[in-house]
Amino acid sequence: QSNPVTARLLTSLAVILAKAASLQAAATTILENEPWDFLGVYFQALDELGHHFMPWHPPVLPGVDPGEAALFGGVMEMAYQFHDMMLGQLLHLAGPDTTLVLVSDHGFESGAQRPGTIANDHATMAGWHRRYGIITMAGPGLTSGERLYGSSVLDVTPTILHLFGLAVGEDMDGKVLVGALQNPAPLT
């Protein structure tokens, strides 16, 4: 007889991975079959999976059931490997002359700092988010190995507009991440 909590978690895992795979299928179809000069893909699976499965990620914290940790402890590592595989395929299809901008608006607590054993309760969800996310960029005309301090998700659109040779909107709060550019054109 199956445990209803386990059944619910396995169903959530299947649904979240199916959504991510569907997004990947749509993106690869576009890259393979349509003319394109910009493709944006938003995967929310890592955040969703974190809220369902990060409590069981190693190291096992006090209060976490060891049997559940044995069952679900590898989900997050698998999820990151799955996303790395999907990104690799997108990069392969896009080709070496494509500029990649990879953004995460926040991180997710995964170590001993986790704020408890339940990550999908609306009252405590935000506590599982790390304050800072990441942005990484690669492609022609971009610097290599440069760290971009003080960047924000608000800087993504102005930077992409600049890469396309377009003016940044005066009403935009973000800035062009000129530190990522080898020879930045004048800002407009």
Residue, then its C-alpha position, 0 to 999 in steps of 0.5 A: q500500500s502506498n503512502p499518500v504523501t509519497a504518492r503526492l511527491l512522486t506525482s509532483l516530481a513527474v508533473i514538474l519534469a514533464k513541464a520542463a521537458s515540454l519547454q525543452a521540446a518547444a525550444t529545440t523545435i524552434l531552434e531546429n525548424e524556425p528562423w530565429d535571432f532571439l530565444g528566451v526560455y524560462f524553466q521554473a522546475l528547479d525552484e519548484l523542485g527545491h520547494h518540494f524536495m530540498p528538505w531531503h537533500p544531503p546533508v540530512l538535517p535534524g528532524v528529517d526522516p532518514g527513510e524519506a531522505a533515502l528515497f528523495g535525497g537525490v532528486m535535486e542533484m538529478a534535477y540539476q543534471f537534467h537541466d545541465m543536459m537540456l542546456g547543453q542541447l540548447l547550446h549545441l543547437a544554437g551554435p558557437d556564435t550565439t550569445l547565452v545569458l543564463v539568469s537565476d533571480h535567487g538561489f536556494e538554501s541547500g546546506a546546513q542553513r536550510p530553515g527547517t524541514i518544510a520548503n513548500d509552506h507559503a509562510t516559510m517559502a521565502g526563507w528557503h530562497r538565497r538573496y542572490g541569484i546568478i547571471t552568466m554570459a558567454g558568446p562573441g564579444l563578451t569577456s571571459g572570466e569577468r565577475l559582474y558585481g552589483s548586477s540585478v535581474l533589472d539589468v538583463t533586458p537593458t543588456i540584451l537590448h544593447l547586444f542587439g544594438l538597440a537603445v535602452g528605455e529611459d524608463m528602465d531601472g536596470k543598466v547595461l552590464v558593460g563589464a561583460l562586454q569586450n568592446p562596448a558600443p556607446l550606450t544609447 
